[in-house]
């Protein structure tokens, strides 16, 4: 072998070999991979056959390499590539839905290091040939880097040496009580929720977020982002509203385009080819063809929310963030490399086959609409566990979601998905059902046809790995990871965007900004016992809703309203549940109840008599109407807290800080308070920087704020901008793109560009 530069990482047993005018190769000493020299260049012999196969030749295009590798793979290996793992915490948790073991013992009982592979991971990598891993909690950046090196070494030494493609749901949200200090780093940079990014009305900010987040992801070993969520949230009650860019299709398309560009583009020395490279992260946009129109705001994670309805005939607009946003990039990568359909059944939107089945199962929506009409040839991955059987209880969050195909077997569901154009199965660790599906296809279409269909998916999946340079070097240097993730300049940029995302709704008599050192009364917040998304119990709490230590850096804080110069109340969107009640069933009802956006108890006087969709099976409910039923939000005490503070302050100013996860009815308190600022997930410090004028508010509402529940019930689930909006005591209407700065109502190039003509 000719002279070359070799660097050895003795801790993780990784060797690096630098090519002149070519990529640096990284390989594990434990994997059995060797290096071959040809024409003055070095290549990894991943399949250990002593020669350079096309897929091992980094001089070829990702397409050429993917086709060569797919042709060499057994059906068992392709089936493994089509799997996307269940949630993996690093290290594995010891109990709950996503528990894992090490040598049969819990992490705490074992001698395992936090970055060791657990039993489940070893099994799905070796037995099932799985290569796509969904990562959740990471103990630290160092742990992430070393676990990545372990899983890559294991994968490299197995079969054809295909690297792991690790992924993550969004992980850049803000820890509200954490302080921001210029020049200080963190575990990862903190940004507002996607709805907060949308509130900036600046797609360049979404792109910059993607650029930074992708660098941090790559430093953690994450190469696919299960984001952005670009459904237009046309029903204000949907509990995933805050994960979207709001209800407007143009704004959502522009933000999606920026976000995906930022994640996928590599430039300069980091680019390998066609915009892809070592800074690139695959963006899996979700959820095709849009999941924001669930009937009455219910969500399809649950059996009671499986139907998306289109009473306004507005299906086509829901495609815009995909077709004119994520699939129409300005950068070289051209389109998002992966897409995830939603769980929902898009009711009566299949004009070819007339099927009402979950979106991934619908051949018209995938093969005809997505693949053919919009020429999308990226990966289509189902949402998680849609092939498993439905849970016994309709209100269970964690369980199978085979909506519309409940009568099929697990293997038959896989087969239907494959023939509908799906490439990958989210939340599935076992290859067995895919292999059964293959045999079904062989019986119906012949071996050659099914082999071709499987290779088609394999090529799509492999291209997304080749483009990122993972076959050459999937390894991380721990010290570089620690330096990159949460870098001070990243923290700074994230914090500045938090400030830009805050929307000032009301500022009576220009009470804001407030002078520092004033005395503030902040009431404690009561949170009753309840349960989280997964049904786990959450404790009763009575505590300050904000970091008092942060507040004291701006104001003098008192527990006595008589001593306060002003009151400051922290509240959040009303939480009345997700539209279903087991108690209602016990009382003889159908189980369906309203979702309310007001704080007081709400009775659904204006709801439909007959639901638009329902399940005809005897085990389910056809008419899902909840007309006349009443719900009370679990945080109805937020309203009491505001009104009690107004009374206690006895004429002194009261300011409300409102954490928005959905459009919220503020009519119950707005006229009684002096100022309202809204945020979508920021650090407490950002709120105080706005209140004291350190920063000027510039955010705009990315959705309408309804006047009342009557307009919420009467709006159409699939139509944006169709509610009567709140009119406040100062004559301002809380409509889409509304916001105030110190001078008054904001009117600038953003409001001009995105204004709605009614």
N, C-alpha and C positions, 0 to 999 in steps of 0.2 A: 504494500500500500504506500502511495507517495506521501510526502510530508504533509501534515495537516495539524491543525490546532485542536487538541482534545482537552476539555475541561471536565473534571470529575467532581460530582457532588457526593462526598463520601457518606453524608448523613442518610440520604435517601437512595444511595447507590445508583445515581443517574450519571450518564456520560453525555457530553455535548460535543459534537464535531462540526466545525465551521466550514462551509463550502465557500470558495471564492466565487462571487457573482451568483450565489445561490443560497438556499435556506440553511440555517443551523439545524442540525439533526439532534434530537434528544432521544435517548433510549435507556431503558433500565437494564442494569447488569443481571437482574434476576429473571428477565423475560425470555432469554435465549435468542434474542434478535442479534444478528451480526450486521456489519457494514460491508458493502460491496463498492469497490472503486471502478468507475468506467469513464473514459474520456476526460480524466482529470477531475471528475466529480464523485461525490459520495452519496450512496443510497442505502436505505434500510431494507434488509431482507426480512420483511414482515412474516411471510409464510414459510421462511426457512428452507426454500428449495434451491438455494445456491445461485439463483439468477435474478435479474431485474425484470420483474413483470411490469406490464404497462401501469398498473395501479400503484406500483412502487416508484415510478419515474416522475419526479416532481416537475420535470420539464413539459409534461403533457398537460392538457386542459383538465379541469375537474370533470367535465362531461366524458372525456375519453377514459379517464381513470375510473370513474364510477361505472361506466358500462363494462369495462374489463373486469373489475372486481365483482360486479353483480353476476357476470357470466360464470365466475369461478365458485360462487357461493352455492351451498346446498340449500334446499328448500327450508331445512331446519334453521340454517343460519339467517336466511332472509326473514323467516318468521320471527326470529329473535330481534332483528333490526326493526321490525314493525311494532315491537312492544315499547311502551313508555311507562316507566316504573310508577308504582305508588309512592307516596310522599316519604322522603328519606331525611330524617334529622341526623346531624353530624355533631356529636355521637348520637346513637339511637336512644330514644326515650324508653323508659322502663315499663310504662303502662299507657293505656289508652288505645286509640284507633291505629296509631302508627308506631307501636312498640317494636323493638328489635332486640336480638340477643347476640352474645359473643361466646362461642363455644357452649351454647345452651344456657348461658347465664345472663342476667341483666348486666348492663354496663357497670353499675355500682358494685355488683358481686364479682365481676370478672377482673382480670389483670390487664384488660385492654387499654390501649391508649385512645384518646378521643378521635384520632384520625385512622384507626384501624377499620378495615372492612368488617361489617357485621355478617351474621350467618345468612340472612336473607340476600344481601348483596352478593356474597360469594356464590350462592345458589343460582340467582338469576343471571349472573354473568357467565357461569360455567355450564349449567344445565340447560338454560333457556336461551343463551346467546344474546341476552338483552344488552343494549348499548346506549339507551337513552334514559337518563336518570333525573328525576325531579327532586331537587334539593330544597329543603325547608330551612330549619334552624341551623345556624353554623355557630359553633362555640366561639370562634375567633377567626380572624383572617389567617393566622398561622395554621390553625387546625384545618381550615378549608384547603389551603395550599398543599398540606401534607397528605390529607385524605385524597385530594385530586391525584397526587403523584402515586398513591397506592392503588387507586382504582385504574389508573392508566397503565401502570406496570402490569397489573393482573390482566387487563384486556389485551395489552400488547403481546403477552405471552400465550394467549389463547387463540386457537384457530388461525384466522387470516390476519390477526393483529389489528383489528378495527378498533379505533379509539372510542372512549366513552364521550358522548355528547351530553354534558350536564346542563341542566336548565333550572330556572327559578321563576316563580311568580314575582310580582313587584316587591322590592325590598328596600326602597329608598324613602319610605315614609318617615315622618318626624316624630321623635320622642319629645312630647310637649314640654316636659319639665327640665330637659337637658339644656344647659346654657350654651350659647354660642360665644366663643372667644376668638376674635380674629387672630390668625396665626397658629391656632391649635387644630390638631387633627381629631379624627374619631374613628369608630369602627367602620362606618360607611357614611357617605355624604347624605344629608337630610334635605328633602324637598317636600313641597305640598303634594297632596293626593292629585291624581290626574284631573279631577274637577277643579283643583286649584291652579294647575298648569293652564287649563282652559280659561280660567278667570283672568289670566294675563292678556288674553286675546292676542298672543304673540307667538306664532308658530316657530319663530327662530329660537325662542326659549325652550320649546319642546325638543328642538333639534340639538340644542346645546346640552340639555339634560341627557339625551340619548348618547351624545359623544362622551360625556363624563361617566355615565352609568355603565356604558359598554367597557370602558377601560377598567372600571372597578370590577365588573363581572369577570372579565378575562383574567384579572389578577386573582380572582377567587376560584378560577377554573370553570366558570359558568359560560357556556357558549351558545345557549339558546335562551331568549327571554320569552316567557309565556305572557306576552303583552305586545302592544297596547290593547286595551279593551276599547273598541271603537264603535260599539253599538250606539246609535242615537237613542238617548233615554227619553222617549216620547211619553212614557207614563211616569208621572212624578212620584208615584208610590213605590217604585221598584227598589228593592234594598241594595242593588248593585249600582245605583245611580252615581255614587261618588267615585266609582272606578272608571267612569266614562269621561268623555270631554263635553258632556252636557247633551242638550236636546237638539242643537242646531246642526244640520248636515254639512253645511259649508265650513263652519268652524271646526267640526269634528274631522272632516277630510283634511283640512289644512294642518291641524295639530297632528293627525296620524301620519301625514307625509313627513313632517319635520321629525317626529319621534323615531320613525322607522329609518329615515336617512341617517339620523344620528347614531343609532345602534349598529347599522349594517356597514356604513362607509369606513373604509380605511384609506389613508392617503400617504404619499411620500414613501419612505422606506418601509412603512407598515403595510403597504398594499402588495398583494401577491398578483392579482389580476382582476380586471373588470370591477374595481372598487372594493373587492373582498380582500381580507387579509388578517393580520394579527391583532388589529383593534376591532375587528368585526364580531358582532353577535347576531345570530339569526333572530329575527323578530317573528314570533308566531302571533299574528293579529287575531283578535277574537271579538265577536262570535258571529260568523257567517250564518245566515244572511241578515243578522241583527236580532238581538234578544231583548230589546227594550220595550216590547209591546205586549208583555204578558197580561192576560186578562185581569183587570182590576188591580194591576201592579204586582201580582203574585209571581214568584220565581220558580223556575223549572229545576232547581236543585231538589225540590220537593215534588212528590206526585200530584199535589193539589195545585201546582203552578205550571203544569206541563204545556199549557196552550198559549201560544202567541196569536193574537187576533188582529184583524185589520178592518175595523168597522169604517175607517175613512178611505179604504181602497188605496192606501199609501205605501204599499210594500216596496215600490221602486225606490223611494227616497232613502230607505234604510240601507240600500246598497252603496250609496254615494261615498261614505267614508272609505269603503273598500275600493271601488272602481275608480274614483277620482282622487283618492288619497293614497292608501297603502299599496295599491297596485299601479300607481302612476307617480313614481318617485323621480325627483330631479337628478338624483345621484346615479352613478354607474350601475348600482346593483338592481335598478329598475323597478323591482317589486319586492314586497315582503316575501321572505323565503318559505314561510309556513302560515297556515291559516287553520283556525279551530272553529268548526260549527258549534252552535249552542245546543243545549239539551232540548230546547223547545220543539214542539210540533207547530210549524207555521201553518195555521189552519187555512185550508182551501187555497193554497198558493202553488199547487202542482197541477198545471193545466194539461200535462201530458198523460200522467198515470193516475191522477186523482188520488194520490196517496196522502193520508194524514199520519205521518210517522215522524219521529225525531229527525232533525235536519240532517244529521250525518247519514241516516239510513235512506234519505230521499235521493234517488238517482237523478231526478230532474234538477234538484238544487245543486248537486255536486257535478255530475257528468255533463248535464246539458247547460246549466246556467253558468256555473263557475268555470268549468274546464273549457267548454266549447265557446259559449257566447263571449266570455271575458278572457279567454286564452290564458287561464291561470295554470301553470305547470309546476308550481311549488308543492310542498308537502301539505296534505290535508290530514290533520290529526283530530281524532274525536275528543270531546270533552271526557272527563275522567269517569270511569266505571260505567259506561253506558251499555256494556254487553252483559253485565251481571244481572241477576234476577232482582226484581223490585222488592224493597223491604216489606215486611208484614204491615208496618205502620206507615201510613201515607205522609206523616209529618216527620219522618226520619231523614236527616240531612245526609248522613254517611250511609250509602247503600247503592245498589244498582239503580240505573235510570234508563231502562229500555223502553222509553215512551213510544207507544204505538206498535211495538213489536213484542209485547209481553208474552204473546203466545208462542214465540219461537224459542228454540233451545239456544244455549250460549254459543255453540258452534254455528248454528244457523244464522245467528245475529252477526257473527264475524263474516260469514260468507256474504250476507246481504250487504254489509258495509264495503267489503272489498269490491263487489260488483257495482256498487254505487259510486266508486271512485275514490274511496278512502285509502290512505297509505299506512295509517298508524293508529294504535289503540291506546288512548290515554288511561293510565291507572291500571294497566294489565301487566302482570309480571310473568304469566305462564304462557308458553308457546303452544301448548296442546290444542286449544280451541282453534288456533289459526291453522294448524296442520290438519285438523278435521275439516275445516272450511276448504282447504286446498283439495282434499280428496273429493269433497262435494263438487267442486268445480271441475275436477278431472272427469268425474262421472258424467257431468252435463256438457262440458265443452272440450274435453280431451286434454292430455298431458301438455302438449305443446302450447296450447292456448293459455292454460293456467300458469305454466312456467313463464311465459311472456308477460302475463299480467303481474306476477310477483316481481319479476326483474324490473318492470316499469316503476313500481314503488321503491324498490331497492335503489335504483339510480337516483331518484329524487332525494331519498334520505341520505345517500352517500355524498351527493354533491354538496349538501349543507355541511358535511364534515370536512371534505377536501378543501373547500373554499377558504376555510379558516386556518389552514396549515397544520391541522391536528395530526395528520398522518406523519408529518415530518417531526413535529415536536409538541406533544400535548402536556409537557411538564412545566412546573412552576418553580421559581427560586423563592424560597420563603422570605428572605430579606426584601426582595423586590415587591412581593405581595404586601408585606407589612407597610412598606413605604408608600405604595400606590393607593391602597384602599383608605378612604377617609382623609386624603391629603388636605392640608389646610386650605389650599386654593379651591378645592372642590367643595369643602364645607362653606367657604365664603360665598361661592356662587349659588349654592343651594339656599343659603340663608337669604341672600338678596332676592331670590325668586319667591321665597316665602313672603317677604314683605310686599312684593308686587302682586301677590295673589289675594291679599286681603281687600275686601270690599266694604267701603263705608256706605251704609244704607241711609243713615239719618244723622244729622248734625244740627239740631235745633239751636238757633241763636249762636251758631259757631262755637259751641262749648268746647269742641276739640280743635286743636290739641290742648292738653292739660299741662299745667305747670308742674314740673318736678317738685318733690318735697311736700305736695299737698297730702292731706290725710285721707286715706281711702278705706271705706268699709266694704269688705268682701264677705258675703254670707257663705256659710258652709252649705254643701250640696248633699241632699239625701238621695241615695240610690237604693231602691228596694232589691231584695233577693230576686234572682231570675235565672236565665240560662243563656248560653252563648249559641252560636250557629250550630254547633255539634250536639247541642242538647245537654252540655255539661253545666252543672249548677254554678251560678255566680253569687258571691256573698252580698249581703246587705252592707251598705257603706254610708257613713256620714262624715264628710271630710271636706277640706278645701278643694275646690275644683281646679286650682292653679297652684303653682309653686309659690308659696309665700316668700321664700328666700329670694326668688327672682323679683317678686313684686316690691320687696323692701329696697331693692336697688333703684327704684324709681319713685316710690311714694312711702310715706309713713303709713303703716297698716294698723287698723284697729278692729276689735271685735264689737265695739260699741258704736252703733249708728249715730248716736248723738254727738260723738267726737269727730265723725267723718265730715270732710268737705264735700265728698260725693260718694255715691254708691257704685260699685262695679260688680255686675252679676254675670256669671258664666253659665250659659245654658247650651243645650244641643237640640237638634231636630227631634220632634216627638217620636217615641218608639212604642208603637202599638202592636207589634208583632208582624207576622208575614202573611196574614189572611186566613189562618185556619186555627180552629180551637177544638181540642179533644173534649173540653168541658161542654161545648155546644153539642157534640155528638152524644155525650152522656145524658144531656137534657132533651134528647130526641130530635135535635136539629141535624142539618146536613154537614155540619162542621165548618162551613164557610162564614167568615166574619169580615168586617171592613178593615182596611188599612187606613189609619187616620194620620193626617198631617197637621192636626190642631192639638192643643194641649189638654183642653177640657174633654170630658167624655163626649163621644160622638155617636149619634144614631143615624144610620144610613137611610134617610128619608128618600133621597133622590137616586138610589141605586136601581139597577135593572131588575125587573120582575123575573126575567128569564136570562140566564147566562148565554153568552155567544157560543160557548164550547163546553163540552162535558164528555164523560166517559160512559158509554152505553153498557159496559160490563156490569153485571149484577153486584160485583164487589166494589164498584166505584159509584160516583155520583154524576148524573147527567145534568141536572140544573144546579149550578153552583151559585145561585143568587144568595145574597146576604141582606136583602132589603129589610129594613126595620130593625136590624140587630145593632147592638151598641158595643163599643170598645172604649177602654180607658187606657191611654198611654202609660207605660211604666214610669215615665218621667214627667207625669202631670205635675209633680211637685216643682219642676222647673218654673212653671207659670206662677205657682204660689210663691216661690222664692223672689221672682221679679216684683210681684204685687206687694208682698210683705216688705220688700226693701223700699219701694216707692213710699209706702205708708210710714215706715220707720225713719226715712230721711226727711220727712215732713217738709217737703218743698225744695229741698236741696237736690242738685242734679243726680240723675241715675243714668249710668251707661250700661248697655248690654253687649256682651261679647257672645256671639252666636256661632257655634260650630255646626256647619251645615253638611249633612250627608244626603239630604234630599231637599227639594223645594219645601218651604215651611210656611205655615199660616201664622203671621205675626200680629194679626188684627187684635188678638186677645190682650196684648200688652203694649203694642207700638205707641199708641196715643198717650200713654202714661209715662214714657221715658224720654230722655233728652237726646240720646245718641245710641246708634246701633252699628257695630262693626261685625262683619261676618267673615269666617275663615273656613278653609277646607282641609284642616290638618296642618298646623304650624307649631313651632316652638312658642312657649309662653312669652319668651323674650320678644318675639316679633310683634305680638299684640301690644306689648308695652312700648315698643319703639314707635308704633303707629300712634298710640294714645297720647304720647308725649311729644309728637312732632319730630322725632329723630328721623323718621321717614314719612313721606306723604302717601296716603292711600291712592292707589291707581287701578285697583282691580275692578272688574265689571262682572255682573251676574251672567254666568253661562247657561242660565235657565230662567224661567218665569217663577215668581213667587205668587202663589194663588191667593185670591181675595178670601176664599172660604171653601168649605168642603163641597158645597153645591157645584161649584165650577170644576172641582176635581172629579166628582162623579160624572159630570156631563161631558167632560173632554173625551176625545177619542184616543184610545191607547196607542194608535199608530201615527198620530198627527202631532207635530210640534207646534208650539206657540198658539195653542187654541184655548187658553184659559183667560178668565178675567183676572187681572193682576191687582195686587194690593195698592191702594191709594193711601199715602200716609198723611199725617197732620200738617206736613209742610207742602203738600200738593205734589209730591213726587210719586210716580208709578213704578213699582218694583218689577219692571219688565226685563226681558232678555236684553243684555248689554247695558243695563243701568248701573251706575255707580257714582259716588261723589269724591271730589278732592277738596282741598281747603277752600277753593274758589267757588265750589258748587257742583252742579251736575256736569259730569265729564262728557265733553263732545270733542272728539278728535278723529284722527284717521281710522282708528279701530272701530269706533261707533259708526262712522260713515260707511266703512267697508261691510260691516256685518249687520247693519240695521235691517229690520224686518218691515216690509211694506204690507200693511193689512188692508 
